[in-house]
Amino acid sequence: MRFQVLHEARGQLRLRAVQPRMTMEQADLLDAYIRALDGVETVTVHERTMGVIIGYRGERDALVRALALFNYEKARTEVQVYNQTGRALSREYKEKIVFHVLRHYGRRLFLPAPARHALSVLRALPRFATAAKDLLHGRLTVEVLDGVAIGVSMLTGDFNTAGSVQFLLKLGDYLDEWTHKKSVDDLARSMSLNVEKVWLQAENGTQVLVPLEQVVPGDCVVVHTGHVIPLDGVLSEGEVMLNQASLTGESVPVAKRPGDAVYAGSVVEEGNCLLCVTGAVGGSRYDRIVQMIEDSERLKSGVETRAASLADKLVPWCLGGSALTYLLSRNLTRAVSVLMVDFSCALKLAMPLSVLSAMREASRYNITVKGGKYLEKVSQATTVIFDKTGTLTHACPTVVDVVGFNDKKPSEMLRVAACMEEHFPHSVANAVVRAAQERGLEHREMHSEVEYVVAHGIATRLGSRRAVIGSYHFVFEDEKTIVREEDRARFDSLPRQYSHLYLAIGGVLCAVICIFDPLRPEAREIIRALHEVGIEKTVMLTGDSEHTAAAVAEELGVDEYHAEVLPEDKAGFIQNEQAQGRTVIMIGDGINDAPALSLADVGVAIGSGANIAREVADITIAAEDLRELVYLKRLSDHLMRRIHRNYRFVMGFNGSLIALGALGILPPATSALLHNSSTLLLSMDCMTDLMRESAEGA
């Protein structure tokens, strides 16, 4: 496909697609294709002008070559585009606003005064009906204020003011709807599933790992413990316990049996199942997340709730102030000027928009926040607790050695271990699978149904023998595995600088896999930076031995550490911190971290970790860099400062308008214009980037 370069600067290209016209579907395809290219940071595609703006890092020539290879038919098979991309929403509201403005000024220019007045009355009838309904139910709402203000203006013959107020109110309604829906839309897409591959059940009964895009309704996929349900479907085999927190907000697992419907986004906490797919990729999950965001109280922070409550309480005072102004001045115009101003619009709109905007800004930095109250909690946090493996250590541990026992070949044991571990995504499991691939050890499914034992390991059967792989406690203490006497000396001399994964078959140790799990290079810096942004206490929890944990804790500089902990120990530690009045952030990545993530004031999951950890957590960060934690804390702090600043502005500015209106300095139309304009400008300010604002302020 051909593109014309319109403008070029360092790290940015502005292009125009050379084609007669561009549909919204084509624009979405082009956007998704470019966004998936290496080095691309930002993409904006305008379907009307066929313009493309690309922000990138790295080689320009590689980007240009990739663009030259683009075509729509190929893109349809290569990239995934969600049914809802926000493009249609933006076009809808842009057109509504343009036509609203044209209609308003067209009527003023071309309609005679009597016709304008009659039309103004007709347009006001729905607002009068809403106001009357609220009054009949004993509610004094902002709709009552609007209805009284418009009605009084009409009764006094000031139809121009009444028409202007209605125009501004309707324009405000459109902008409110657009900004809110766009924020929810952006957030929902950032929370949508990030499943790339699934285990497809082939006709011969084998399992094949395939891209999610290749799955169609009617296919059957296998979902194991700890995995997310990738698509809507019906269970055809297996009984499972599902965590549906991401859909319903309720973290209590629900039992599902063959014949039951299950939905994309649920996580299998226990059991394995065969799912017959009924839903297509990209749609249903998005719709339910949107509904959850709009309905769930989890979105609302404490400051949002308090602001909304205060706005409702101020409505009677506005009405009372208007009545008092008339009684004292006997001037109806002054009383109407007071009615034109209320606190509700700004308070109820600006606060949620600030939160939604912050959540959207966080998503651009690969941070998914599931509710505004979690940002408020992050700003209040005093204790940060880290799981070690896969969190403080590098997200990609490596297998450095495989030691065979019981006369087993190391390569064959690594093959068996990879076959068992590939079903349960965890950083250590991924390391085993990757090591087998690097050594060219291809494997087929050689075992029966596998069982994941939380915080311990995996058990299955190879033929008639039980096979287990996992921690020392699981393999030797729980499973009573033995080490042959002739292998004892070699077992005792295993290198202690590595973590060990034990594999036993038939109750006898057959291999020890040595894992090197280096600390993240930024880990020590992050501990220091968290203290600088207000965190009082950093804690490391690990299942490692006391000796290993002490060495890591000293290197990191954490305030406190605990070794050889189990999932229940992590939960107990969090409860103890909360009992002391501390607000706790828990950061983890594994299935065994799920209870602690749920219990903490804010659970933060690493993006490369287990699906259940990501679903149970309140916030998910990408695995590339722990500095995102510091960014999250700063973003939350800036959000709370913005909310409190906006609160002071709304109270001060609107209070001044009421005073000026009561004194007769501002006429009703001017009061309405200033009030609505300030609300819209404040809303626009709430949608600006918090971190950019803070950088400019610095």
N, C-alpha and C positions, 0 to 999 in steps of 0.2 A: 504494500500500500504506500502511496506517496503522501508526504507531508511537506508543507512549505514553512521554512523557518522565518518567523516574523521578528523575533528578538532573541538575543542570546547574551547571557551574562555568566559569570563564574558560578557553576552549580545550578544553573537554571536555563531551561529552554521554553520558549513560547512558540507554538506551532499552529498551523492550520491544516486540517485534513483536507486533501484535494478530492472532493466528491460533491455531487449536486446537493445533497441534503443528508442529515444525520438523524436517525430516530433515537428515541430514548434507550431502546434496547441496544442499539449499536454503541451509543455513548457509554452504557454500563459495561459492555464487553470490552471496549477500548480501555476504559478506566481500570477494570480488573486485570487486564493483560499487562498494562504498563506497571501497575502497582506490584505485580508479582516479579518484575524484573530485578535483578541484582543491582544494588546501589540506588534504587529509586526510593526517595523519602516522602515526597508529596506529589499528588496528582490532582488536577482539576480539569474536567472535560465539560465544555459548554456545547450542548447539542445544537442550539440555535445558530451560533456563529461558527460551529465546528472547530472552535479553538481548543488547544490543549496546552496547559502549563505544567511543566515537570520540574520538580526540585530533586536533584540527585547528587551523589558523591561518587567519586571514581572516574572511570574513563568515559569521555563523551562518545568516542567512536563506537564502543561496544553498545551503548544505548541506541545510537543511530542505526546500527546494523540490526538490532532487535526490532526497532520500529519498522524498518524496511521489510522485514519478514512477516509483519502482521497482516492477517486477513480475518474477516469476521467468521467465516465458516470454520476455519481451523481453531479460532479462539473458543467457539462454542463447545468444542470437545476437550479443550485444554484447561480452561479456567472455570471456576465456580462463581456464579453470580447469584446472589440471593434474590428472591422474588421481590423483596422490598429494598430499594437502594436509596430512597429519599429524593430521587430526581423528580419523580412525578409529584411528590408532595410539594417541593419547592416551586415547581411550575404552577401548580394549582393555586397556591396562595399569592404568588406574584401576579397572576392574572386577576385574581379577586381584588387585590389592592388597586391595581391599575384601573380596572373597570369601575371600582367604587369611587375613585377620585374623579374620573372622567364623567361619571353620572352626576356627581354632586355639582361640579362646576358647569356642566352642560345644562342642568336644570336652571342654575342661576342666570346663565347667559340667554337661554332661549325660551324659558317658560314665563308667562305673566305671573305677577304676584299672587292673584287669587288661586291659580293652579298650584303654585309652589306651596302655598299655605295649606291647601286641601291635602296635597301629597304628604306634607310634613305631619299632618294629623294622622293620616292613615299609617304612616311608617311608625308613629309613636304608639299606636294601639297595642302591639305586642308587649312593649315595655310597661304600659299602664296595666295590662292584664297580669304581668308577672309581679309588679309592685302590689297590686290589689290582692293577689293570691298570698303573697308573703304576709301582708298585713292581717288577712283573715286567719292565718295560722299563728298569729302572734309573734311574727319575726320582723325585726327591724334590720333590713339588709341594705347593701349598697344599691341593689335594684330599686328599693323604695326611695332612696335618695335621688337616684337618676330620674325616676318617674315623677317625683314631686317637683324637681327642678325644671324638667321639660314642661310639665303641666302648668306650673305657675307662670313660666315665660309665655306660654300660649294664651293663658287667661288675661295677661296684661297686654296682649297684642304684639309682643316681641317675638315674631315668628323667625326672624333672622337668627336670633340667639338660640332659639329652640332647634332650628335646622342645623346650626353649627355644632351644637352640643351633640345632636344625634350623629352627625357626620364623624366627629372625633371619637365618640363612643364606639361606633361600628368599626372605624379604622383601628381603634385600640383592640377590639375583639379579634379582628383578623390577625393583627400582629401577635396578640397573646396566644391565639391558637397555633399560629405558625411556629413561633419560637418554642412553645412547649412541645408540640408534636415533633418538631425537628430534633429537639434535645432528647426526647424519649426514643425517637427513631434511631439516632446515632448511638445512643446507649444500648439499645436492644441489639443492634448489629454487633457491637463490641462484645456483648454477652452471649452471642450465638455460638453454636458448637464449633469447636476447632478440631474436629475429627478428620484425619486425612485417610486412614486405611482401616478396613474392617476384615474380620475373618469370615469369608464366604463359605457356606457348606456346599460342596460340589455334589454331583449326582451319585458319585461312588462312595460318598460318606466322608471323604477327606476334607480338610480345611485349607483354604487358599487365602492368602493375604492379598487383598485387592484395594485399589483406590475407592473411596466412598462414592465418587461420581459414577462409577460403573454399576452400582447397585440400583436395581429397578424394583418397583412393586412386584411381589411374587417371589423374589429371592429370599433365601433363608440365611441369616448370619448368626454366628456363635458369639455370645457375649459372656465373658468370664468375670469372676469376682474382681471388684475394683474398677471395672470398665464402665463407661458411659453408654447408655442406650443411644445408638447413633441416629435412628429413624423411628418413626411411629410404626407400630406393628402389633402382632398378636403372638403370644407365647405358644409354640407348638410342642416344646419339650422342656422339662426342667421346672423346678420350683425355686424361686429366688426371693430375697428380701430387697426391696428397692428403696433407695433414698430419693425422695422427690422434692428436696428442699429448693432446688433451683426453679421449680414450677409452682409449688404451693406455699413455700416458705416454712413448711412443717418438716422438721428433720427426723421425725420418728419413722423408722423403716416400715414399709407396707409389704405384706406377703402377696406374691403373684404366682398363679398356677397356670398350667396349660389351658388355653382358651381365653385368658384374660388379656385385655388390651393394655399396652404399655406405650409410653410416650418418650420421644427424643428428649434427652437432657436428664432423665432419671439415671441413677447410678446403682449398679448391682453391689450391695454390701455383702451378701452371702449367696453362695450357689452359682451355678452356671445355667445358661438357658440357650435354646434355639429359638430365634425370633423370625417370624414370617413377616416380611416388610409390607406395609400397606401405604406408607406415606412417601412422597418424593423429597429429594434433598432441598433444604433451604427455606421452606415455607412455614410449616406448622409450628416448629420450635419458635421461630421469630414472633408469630402471632401471639403465642402464649406468654412470651416474655414481655411483650408490649402490654398485654392485659395485666400481668403481674406487676409491672412497674406502675401502671396507672391506678391499680386497686390497692396495692400493698402499702401498709403503713411503714414498712421497712425503709421506704425511700425517704421518709420525712425525718429530718434531724430535729433536735429539741428546739433550736432557734426558729425553725420553720413553723413548728406547731405553736410556739408562743406568739410569733408574729401574727399568724392567722387568727388566733384567739383574741389578741389585742385589737386587731382590725375590726372584728365583729363587735367588740365591746365599745368601740369608739363611734359606731353609727348612731346610737341614740344621742350621744353628746353633740354630733354634728346637727341633727334635727333640732335638738334643744337650743343650740347656739343660734340657729336660723330663726327660731321662734322668738328667742330673747332679743335678737337684733331688731326684729320687726316691732316688738312691744316697746322697745326703748326709742327707736327712731321713727316709727310709723312709716318706714320707707321699704316698700316691697322689693325694690331693686337690690337694696343692700342684703335683705334676707335671702334673695335668690343667689346672690354672689357667694354667700356662705354655703348654700346647698350645692353649688357647683364643685365644691372641694370635699374630698373624703380621703381617709387614710387607707381604706381597704384595698383599692386597686394596687397601689404601689407596694404595700406590705405583702399582700397575697401573691403578687406576681414576681417582685424582685427577689425575694428570698429563695423560692424554689428554682428560679432561673439561675441564680448564682450557684446553687448546688448542682443542678443538672449540667451547667456549663463546666464546672470543675470536674465532674465525672467524665464529661466528654474530653476535656483537656487531658485528664489522666490517661484515657484510652489511647491518645496519640503517642504516649510514652510506654505503651504496652502494659498499662495498669488498668485492670477491670475492677470497678467499684460497684457493688450491688445495691448500694443504698446510701443516701445522704447522711444518715446517722452514723455510718462508719467513718466518714471523713471527720465528723465532729468528735468521735471517740479517738481517732488518731491524733487530733490536735490536743486532746486531753491526756494522752498516754504518758505514763511514767515508767513503765517496765516493758522491755522487749525481750521475748524468749525465743531462742533459736534452737531448732533441731539441727544436729551437726551434719549428718550424712546427706549429701545432695543439696544442702542449704548453705552452710558455712564452708563446706568442702566443695570442690569443683563439681559442676553438674555432670561431668563426664569422667567418672573413675575408670581405671583401666586394669585389665588382667595382666599381671606381670609374670605369673608362673602358675602352672598346674602340676601338683605333686600327686602321683598315682600311688594308691595303696591296694593291698589285697591282690597283687599281681595284675592290676588293671593298667591299661595304656592311658597316659594322660590325654591324648587326643580323643580317644573314644569316650572318656569321662567328660571332657569338655563338650563333646557332641550331645551327650545325654543331658548335661546341665543346661545347655542352650535350648534344647527341646522343651525342658520343663519351664525355664525362666521366661521364654518369649511371650507367654500368655499374660504376664503380670508386669506392667510397666513400672519400673523403679530404676533409679540411677545405677544400682549395682546389677540388677537383672539385665538392663540394657548393655552394661559392660560385658557381661558373659556372652550375650547373643552376638555382640559386635566382635568379640575375640574369636568366636567360632567362625564368623564370616570372613574375618581377616586371614584366618588359617585355612580357608577353603573347605571347611567342614560342613557340607550340606547334610541336612537331616530331614527325615520324614517323621510324621506323627507315630511314635513307637509306644505310647503309653495310653492307659485308659483315662477316665475323667480325673482332672487334677484338682487338688484342694489347697486353697491358700489359707495358712494359719497366721492370723494377724500378728505382726511383730516377731515372728519366728521363722517361717519359711514355707516350703511347698512340699506336699506329699502326693504320691501317685502310685500306680502299680505298673511295673514292667514285667509283663507275663504274669507269673504267679507271685512275684516278689514285690514287697513294698519298698519304694524308693523315696528318700527324703533329701531335701537340700535346704540349708539355712544356717542359723546361728549355732554356736556351741551348746547353748542351753537347750535348744530345740532338738538337735541331733543326738546329743549324748545324755542329757538329763531326762528329757521328755520321752524320746524314742528309744532310750537304753542301747544306743549303738556301742559296739565294742571295737577296739583297735587290736589287731592281731599282735601277738608278742614279738614276732619278727619285724613288725613295722613300728614298734614302740619308740625305738631310738630315733628313727627318722621323724616320727611325729613330734617328739619332744624338741627336736632341733629346728622346727619351722621358724622362719624369720619373723620376729616380733614387730618389725616396723610396718608390716602390712596388716590389713584386715583380712580375716579368713572366712571363707564360705565352705561349709562341709557338705560332702555328698556321700550318702550311705545307701547301699542296696542290700536288702535282705538282712538288715541289722548289723552289717559290717561296714566300716569306713572304707570307701573306695577311692576318694580323692579329696584334696584340699585345694581350693582355688584361692590364690593370693591376689588381693585387690589393693592397688595403690590409689588412695583417694586424697589427692593434694588439696590444700586449702585454696580457696579462691584468692587470687592476687589482691583483690580489693577488700578482703574480709576485715583485716586489721584497721584499715582506713575507715570502713563503715562503722565499726564499733566506736571509734573516736568521733566521727561526724555525728552519730546519733546523740552522743552526749552533748555536742555543741548545739544541737537544735532542741534541747530540752529534755531528752530522755535521761532519767535519773539512774536507771539500773538495767544492765544487760546480762542475760543469763544464757548459758549453753546447756542443753540437755542431750544426752547421748547414751546409746546402748553399749558403747565401747567400755573397755576395762578402765579402772581408776588410773592406771599408769598412763595410758594413751590419752585419756580425757584431760588429765592434769597438764600434759605437755602441750596439747592443742590450746587449752584455755590460757596458759601462760603466753603462748605465741600471739594469741588474738588480743589479749588484754581485756577479756570480759570480767565483769564484776563478780560473777558467781558461776559455778558449774556443778552438774550432777551427773555421775556415771552410772552405767548399767541400769538405766531406767526403762520401764515398760510403759505402754500407753496409759495405763491407769495411774502410773506415777506422775506422768506429765500433767494429767488432768488434776491430780491432787495438788501439785505445786501451784498451778494456776489458781485453784480455789483458795489456797493459802494466801497468795498475793492479793487476790480480790478482797479477802476478809480483812486485810490490813489497809483497805481503802485505796488500793492502787488500780489504775486502769491498765489492762494488760493487752499487749499485742503478741500473738503467737505466730511464728513463721515456720512452716514445714512443707514437706513435699510428698510424704509417703502415706500409704493406706493406714499405717499405725499412728499417723499424726491426726487423723480425722477427729477422734474424740476431743483432743486438745484444741484443735481449730474451732470446733463447735462451741466449746466452753469459754474460750477467751472473749474479751470484750470486742476484739477485732482479730479474726483469723485471716492470715495472709498465706496463700499457697504459691509455691514456685511453679511457673507455667509448664516446665518439663516434667513435673511429678505425676503422681497417680491421678486419674480422673476424679476419683472420689474426694481427694483432697481439694482439688480445684472447685468441685461442685459444692462441698460443704463450707468452704472458706467464704468469708465476706469480701475479700479482695484477692485478686490474682495478679502477680507480677511476672514478667518474662524472666527467663532463666539467664539471660546474657550478663546481667550486671546487678549486684545488690545495691548499687548506688540509687536505684529506683526507690528504695526504702526511704532514703533521705529526701529525695524529691517528693515522695508522697507526704512525708511529715511537713515539709515546707509548704506544699500546696494546701494542705489542710489548715495550717496556721494562717496562710494568706486568705483562704476562704472565710474563716471565722472573722478575721479583721475586716474584710470587705462587707460581710453581713452586718456587723455592728456599725460600720461607717454608714452604710446605706440606711440602716434603721434611724440613726441620728439625723441624716439628711431628710428622710421622709417626714419625720416628726417636726423638724424645724421649718422646712420649706412650706409644707402644707399648713402648718400652724400660722405661718406668716401670711399666707394667702387668705386664710379665714379672717385674720385680724384686719387686713387691708380691705377685704370685701365688706366687713361689718362697719368699717369707718367710712365707706363710700368712695374710697380711693380707686378701687378696681371694680369695673362693671362686670356683670355676670359672664358675658362672652369672653372677656379677657381672663377672668378667673378660671373658666373652663378650659381655655386654650393653654394657659400656663400649667394648670394641674395635669391635663392629659399629656402635654408636651414633656413635662418633667418625668412623668411615669414612663413614657416611651423612651426618653433619653436614658433614664436610669436602667430600664430593661436592656437597652443596647449596651450600656456599660457593664451590666452583669454578665453579658455574653463574651466580653473580651477575655483574653488569656490572663490568668492570675500571675503566672510566673513572668510573662513578658512585662506586665505592669510593674511587678516588683523590681525587675531588672532596670526598667526605665527610671523608677523612683530612686534607685540606688545611684 
